[in-house]
Amino acid sequence: MDRMIQGLAYGNELRFFAAYTKETVQEAVNIHKTSPVCSAALGRLLTASAMMGRMEKNENDLVTLRIEGDGPIGGMTVTADINGHVKGLIGNNRVDLPLKENGHLDVGAAVGRGTLSVIRGAANADPYVGQIQLATGEIGDDLTYYFAESEQIPTSVGLGVLVDRDLSILHAGGFILQLLPFASEETIAALESSLKEHSSVTDFFKEDPDPEAMMRKLLGDITTEDVCEVSYRCSCSRERVEKALISLGRKELDKLVEEGENVKLHCDFCNKDYEFTPGEIRALM
């Protein structure tokens, strides 16, 4: 089962989040029928949102990451809560691009240039919105830049999705490392050195698909303070769709009933359809 950990390292001068998300990303691939480069892009964003959602303080808080780029993907939106539940959607799921010279999927070219928006807060309250220009389109680099620019927190974000030859997800996961305000120069130098030596998230998971093992190899001695499961979970339900229909008002519902045809509503996050007969719509009124 996918899981995420949170803890401290370097004498409590650095906090970390790390996650292994293979099954979560595979579920997203199954739902959205994504090409390899789209699987990598959406998988990276889902993994990041899971870790950022865990940073929230309240049960009803949500984090939404939205990318709008000029690349062929078009855009992506993912949402996560504090309990490791994530969901997402992608503009164009069938992008096919040549591999980069190093043999890796070219996520940056698929995303292109544009904006990254981070929306935080409870669903029923005014959210905090931070926005930056995409630095590379590779997502990890862009989130590193976001934390530095919008939240003024020295941060390193590493994300990786490895797609197998049969287009299934072989490994997926990532980390977020954040220096605390009192971090020493020695800690900063040690972290920079380790990040240069270990650059690929998927290389960690090829050896051991365990986020704790990855953090030990990257940071040395660590203290794990929290463990949380991660899963792809859409919050839609028939009851929620009924409320959405009711919100249209009596006049619009009357029209739907008069047309005499079943009404079908679709959830883009999980590809589920909800169908209502004219009689069921009348009952809602």
Stockholm file with secondary structure:
# STOCKHOLM 1.0

chainA/1-285         MDRMIQGLAYGNELRFFAAYTKETVQEAVNIHKTSPVCSAALGRLLTASAMMGRMEKNENDLVTLRIEGDGPIGGMTVTADINGHVKGLIGNNRVDLPLKENGHLDVGAAVGRGTLSVIRGAANADPYVGQIQLATGEIGDDLTYYFAESEQIPTSVGLGVLVDRDLSILHAGGFILQLLPFASEETIAALESSLKEHSSVTDFFKEDPDPEAMMRKLLGDITTEDVCEVSYRCSCSRERVEKALISLGRKELDKLVEEGENVKLHCDFCNKDYEFTPGEIRALM
#=GR chainA/1-285 SS CCEEEEEEETTTTEEEEEEECHHHHHHHHHHHTCCHHHHHHHHHHHHHHHHHHHTCCSTTEEEEEEEEESSTTCEEEEEEETTSEEEEEESCSCCCCCCCTTSCCCHHHHHCSEEEEEEEEETTSCCEEEEEECSSSSSHHHHHHHHHHHSCCCEEEEEEEEECTTSSEEEEEEEEEEECTTCCHHHHHHHHHHHHHCCCHHHHHHHCCCHHHHHHHHHSSEEEEEEEECEECCCCCHHHHHHHHHTTCHHHHHHHHHHTSCEEEEETTTTEEEEECHHHHHHHC
#=GC SS_cons         CCEEEEEEETTTTEEEEEEECHHHHHHHHHHHTCCHHHHHHHHHHHHHHHHHHHTCCSTTEEEEEEEEESSTTCEEEEEEETTSEEEEEESCSCCCCCCCTTSCCCHHHHHCSEEEEEEEEETTSCCEEEEEECSSSSSHHHHHHHHHHHSCCCEEEEEEEEECTTSSEEEEEEEEEEECTTCCHHHHHHHHHHHHHCCCHHHHHHHCCCHHHHHHHHHSSEEEEEEEECEECCCCCHHHHHHHHHTTCHHHHHHHHHHTSCEEEEETTTTEEEEECHHHHHHHC
//
